[in-house]
C-alpha cells in the first residue's frame, strides 16, 4: 500500500484529501476547493477512474476497507466534483441549494457510519 492508497494508484496520492467518507464531507470538499484544485482532481480521476473501479470490482462492497476504501471514496468524490467542472464551472455556484443546508440521511449506510449528523 502506498501510504493511503493501493500501490497501483500511488500517482493519486496528491489528491488523497478528496477521499472523504460521506457525501456531505465530499460536498464540503467540493465547495471548499478552488476551481483549479477541482479541475486537477477531476482530470486525474477521469484518467484513472476506470482502472480504480476495475481494481475495486474484485472486492465485495461491504468488505472494502483501508487504502481500498480511500480509493473508493476518491471515486465517489469524482461524482461530486464533476458537477463543479461539467455543470457549474464554479465550486460555489450561487444558484443551487446551499451545501451547508444539505444533510443526506442516506450517509448512514454501513460504509459511512459517521455520516448522520444531528
C-alpha positions in Angstrom: 0.0 0.0 0.0 1.3 3.5 -0.9 0.7 5.5 2.3 -3.1 5.6 2.0 -3.8 4.2 -1.5 -3.1 0.8 -3.1 0.4 0.8 -4.8 -1.1 0.8 -8.2 -2.6 4.2 -7.5 0.3 6.0 -5.8 0.1 8.7 -8.6 -3.2 9.8 -7.0 -1.7 10.5 -3.5 -1.7 14.2 -4.1 -5.5 14.0 -4.2 -5.9 11.9 -1.0 -7.7 14.7 0.7 -10.6 14.1 -1.6 -11.1 10.7 -0.1 -13.9 11.8 2.2 -16.1 9.0 3.8 -19.5 10.7 3.5 -21.4 12.5 0.8 -21.7 15.6 3.0 -17.9 15.6 3.5 -17.3 15.1 -0.2 -19.6 18.0 -1.0 -17.9 20.2 1.6 -14.5 19.4 0.0 -16.0 20.3 -3.4 -17.3 23.6 -2.1 -14.0 24.5 -0.4 -11.7 23.6 -3.2 -10.6 26.2 -5.8 -11.6 25.7 -9.4 -8.0 24.9 -10.2 -7.9 22.2 -7.5 -11.2 20.8 -8.7 -10.1 20.7 -12.3 -6.8 19.0 -11.3 -8.6 16.3 -9.3 -11.2 15.8 -11.9 -8.6 15.4 -14.7 -6.6 12.9 -12.6 -9.6 10.8 -11.6 -11.2 10.9 -15.0 -8.0 9.4 -16.4 -7.6 6.8 -13.5 -11.2 6.2 -12.5 -11.8 3.3 -14.9 -8.7 1.5 -13.6 -9.7 2.3 -10.0 -13.2 0.9 -10.4 -11.8 -2.2 -12.2 -9.4 -2.7 -9.2 -12.2 -2.3 -6.7 -14.6 -4.6 -8.5 -12.5 -7.5 -7.1 -14.0 -6.9 -3.6 -17.4 -7.1 -2.1 -18.6 -3.6 -1.4 -19.1 -4.2 2.3 -15.6 -5.6 2.7 -13.7 -2.7 1.2 -11.5 -1.0 3.9 -8.3 0.8 4.5 -6.4 2.1 1.4 -9.0 0.4 -0.9 -11.8 2.4 0.9 -9.8 5.6 0.4 -9.7 4.8 -3.3 -13.4 4.1 -3.4 -14.1 7.4 -1.6 -12.0 9.2 -4.2 -14.1 7.7 -7.0 -17.2 8.9 -5.1 -15.6 12.4 -4.8 -15.3 12.4 -8.6 -19.0 12.1 -8.8 -19.4 15.2 -6.6 -16.6 17.2 -8.3 -17.9 16.5 -11.7 -20.8 18.9 -11.1 -18.3 21.7 -10.5 -16.5 21.0 -13.7 -19.2 19.9 -16.1 -22.2 21.9 -14.9 -21.5 24.9 -12.7 -18.0 25.9 -13.7 -17.8 27.3 -10.1 -17.0 25.4 -6.9 -19.6 27.6 -5.1 -22.4 28.2 -7.5 -24.8 30.9 -6.4 -28.0 29.4 -7.8 -28.0 26.0 -6.1 -29.2 24.8 -2.7 -26.5 25.8 -0.1 -24.3 22.8 0.8 -24.4 23.6 4.5 -28.2 23.1 4.4 -28.0 19.7 2.6 -27.6 16.8 5.0 -28.1 13.5 3.2 -29.6 10.9 5.6 -28.5 8.0 3.4 -24.9 8.6 4.6 -25.8 6.3 7.5 -25.3 3.2 5.3 -22.8 0.7 6.8 -19.8 2.1 4.9 -20.3 5.6 6.2 -21.0 5.2 9.9 -20.2 8.8 10.7 -22.5 10.3 8.1 -25.5 11.1 10.1 -25.2 14.5 11.8 -27.6 15.7 14.4 
